[in-house]
Amino acid sequence: MKRFFTTVLIASTVGNTQAQSGFEGLYAQTGVGYEKVSPTFSGGTVLGYSYSASGKNPEGFAGAVGVGYNFSLTPNFLLGIGAEYSPIQGHSDYTASISTFAGVLTVTKKYLRKDLFNIFVSPSHLIDKDKLVYAKIGYTGTNIITDDLTIQMNGYSLGLGYRQIISERWYGFGEANYTKYGDAYLNKSKFGETYVSTTGSFNASSMNVLVGLGYKF
């Protein structure tokens, strides 16, 4: 009987050690890296004249801060929910070619992307109690600003990453993310000080790679 209770105690201790990894519970993290955005503009009309547009693919520094919570479903599997925000602003140029009765008019404007957010679920697999691989599936959005016009773009995000405990509560991570935005439609735009009737749409996709540091509360 004594041997039986000793066996149960050992098994229980091992089970608790496996279930209580360093990644369960509330966490906060920040990461930096590189991002490339690929916008696609459709044709449309300006004051009844048809136009086409193209834009540069902005790329460069990326960053994000996030919070989340991981729930243990099995000893080796976690399911998390989280949200992240990027304070980094991206900007580039776009050129519109407008076909008029007098010929083709070319206009170059700047656009700014800001206020990027992502809300996601994250299934994770424990390699061991201090190492984790995870995926992210999310709903994302951002604001595109050109002249005085602000357009909200929304879409989905997919990501893959790796985390590793580096001290009792601190961990390092690396991840790659892909974002696809749906069509955003133009109702009007502004050239100089005059609003003109404009139709058309555009969408975008982006990829980033981030490395960073997190804290598990």
C-alpha positions in Angstrom: 0.0 0.0 0.0 2.8 2.4 0.9 4.5 1.6 -2.5 1.1 2.4 -4.2 0.8 5.8 -2.7 4.4 6.6 -3.5 3.8 5.7 -7.1 0.7 7.9 -7.3 2.5 10.8 -5.7 5.4 10.6 -8.2 3.0 10.3 -11.1 1.0 13.3 -9.9 4.2 15.4 -9.5 5.4 14.6 -13.0 1.9 15.4 -14.4 1.9 18.8 -12.7 5.4 19.6 -13.9 4.3 18.8 -17.5 1.1 20.7 -17.3 2.5 23.9 -15.7 4.8 25.1 -18.4 6.4 28.5 -18.3 4.0 29.7 -20.9 0.7 29.3 -19.3 -1.2 32.4 -18.2 -1.0 36.1 -18.9 2.0 37.5 -20.9 3.1 40.8 -22.5 5.8 41.2 -25.2 7.4 43.5 -27.6 9.2 42.8 -30.9 11.0 44.6 -33.7 12.0 43.5 -37.2 11.5 44.0 -40.9 8.3 44.4 -43.0 7.3 44.7 -46.6 3.9 45.9 -47.8 2.4 45.2 -51.3 -0.5 47.5 -52.3 -2.7 46.9 -55.3 -4.8 49.7 -56.8 -7.8 49.1 -59.1 -8.9 51.5 -61.8 -11.8 53.9 -61.3 -13.0 57.3 -62.2 -12.3 60.9 -61.2 -15.0 63.4 -62.2 -16.1 60.8 -64.8 -12.6 60.3 -66.2 -11.1 56.9 -66.0 -7.8 56.4 -64.2 -5.3 53.8 -63.2 -2.9 53.9 -60.2 0.2 52.2 -59.0 2.2 52.5 -55.8 5.6 51.7 -54.4 6.0 48.7 -52.0 7.0 50.3 -48.7 9.4 48.2 -46.6 11.6 48.7 -43.6 11.5 48.8 -39.8 8.6 47.0 -38.1 7.5 46.7 -34.4 4.7 45.5 -32.3 3.6 45.3 -28.6 1.2 42.7 -27.5 -0.6 41.0 -24.6 -2.2 37.6 -24.4 -3.3 34.6 -22.3 -2.4 30.9 -22.8 -4.7 28.1 -21.6 -3.5 24.6 -21.1 -5.6 22.0 -22.9 -3.3 19.0 -22.6 0.2 18.6 -21.1 1.7 19.5 -24.5 -0.9 21.7 -26.1 -1.9 25.3 -25.3 -4.5 27.6 -26.8 -4.0 31.3 -26.5 -5.8 34.5 -27.3 -4.1 37.8 -27.8 -4.0 41.3 -29.2 -1.2 43.4 -30.6 -0.6 46.9 -31.8 2.1 48.5 -34.0 3.0 52.1 -33.3 5.3 52.1 -36.4 4.0 54.2 -39.3 4.7 53.3 -42.9 4.5 55.7 -45.8 5.1 55.7 -49.5 4.0 57.2 -52.8 1.4 56.3 -55.4 0.9 57.7 -58.9 -2.5 58.0 -60.6 -2.7 58.3 -64.4 -6.0 60.1 -65.4 -7.3 59.9 -69.0 -8.9 63.3 -69.8 -10.1 64.9 -73.0 -6.7 66.8 -73.1 -4.6 63.7 -72.6 -3.2 61.7 -69.7 -2.8 63.6 -66.4 -0.3 62.1 -64.0 -0.7 62.9 -60.3 1.7 61.7 -57.5 0.5 61.6 -53.9 1.8 60.2 -50.6 -0.1 57.8 -48.4 0.5 56.8 -44.8 -0.3 53.6 -43.0 -0.8 53.7 -39.2 -2.7 52.3 -36.2 -2.1 48.6 -37.2 -3.9 46.1 -34.8 -4.3 42.4 -34.7 -6.6 40.2 -32.6 -5.7 36.5 -32.8 -6.0 33.0 -31.4 -2.8 31.0 -31.0 -2.6 27.2 -30.9 0.8 26.1 -29.4 2.8 22.9 -28.9 5.3 22.5 -26.1 8.6 21.0 -27.2 9.4 20.9 -23.5 8.3 23.1 -20.6 10.7 25.9 -21.7 10.3 25.7 -25.5 7.2 26.4 -27.6 6.2 26.5 -31.2 3.0 28.3 -32.1 0.7 29.5 -34.9 -1.4 32.7 -35.0 -4.7 33.2 -36.8 -6.1 36.7 -36.5 -8.3 39.6 -37.6 -6.3 42.7 -38.4 -6.9 46.3 -39.4 -5.1 49.5 -40.2 -5.8 53.1 -41.4 -4.6 54.4 -44.7 -4.3 58.2 -44.9 -3.9 60.2 -48.1 -4.4 63.9 -48.1 -7.3 64.4 -45.6 -9.0 61.1 -46.4 -8.7 58.2 -43.9 -9.7 54.7 -45.1 -10.0 51.7 -42.8 -8.7 48.4 -44.1 -9.4 45.1 -42.5 -8.4 41.5 -43.2 -6.8 38.4 -41.8 -3.4 37.5 -40.5 -1.4 34.2 -40.2 1.8 33.6 -38.3 4.3 31.0 -37.1 6.7 31.5 -34.2 9.0 30.0 -31.5 9.4 31.0 -27.9 12.0 30.0 -25.3 12.3 30.7 -21.6 15.5 32.6 -20.9 14.9 33.2 -17.1 12.2 32.4 -14.6 9.6 34.7 -16.3 11.3 36.2 -19.3 11.3 34.6 -22.7 12.6 35.4 -26.2 10.7 34.8 -29.4 10.9 35.0 -33.1 8.0 34.9 -35.6 7.0 35.5 -39.2 3.6 36.9 -40.1 1.5 37.3 -43.3 -1.4 39.8 -43.6 -4.0 40.1 -46.3 -6.4 43.1 -46.4 -9.7 43.0 -48.3 -10.8 45.7 -50.8 -11.1 49.3 -49.5 -13.4 51.5 -51.6 -12.9 55.1 -52.4 -15.9 57.4 -52.3 -14.1 60.7 -52.6 -10.6 62.1 -52.5 -9.0 65.5 -52.3 -6.6 67.2 -54.8 -5.3 70.5 -53.5 -8.1 72.2 -51.7 -11.0 70.7 -53.7 -12.9 67.5 -53.1 -13.7 65.7 -56.3 -15.9 62.6 -57.0 -13.7 59.5 -57.1 -14.4 55.8 -57.4 -12.1 52.8 -57.2 -10.7 50.4 -54.8 -7.4 49.0 -53.5 -6.1 46.2 -51.3 -2.8 45.1 -49.8 -0.8 42.3 -48.3 2.2 42.4 -46.1 4.9 40.1 -44.5 7.0 40.8 -41.5 9.6 39.0 -39.4 9.9 40.0 -35.7 12.2 39.0 -32.8 11.6 40.2 -29.3 11.3 39.7 -25.6 8.3 38.8 -23.4 7.3 38.5 -19.8 5.0 35.9 -18.3 3.1 37.2 -15.3 
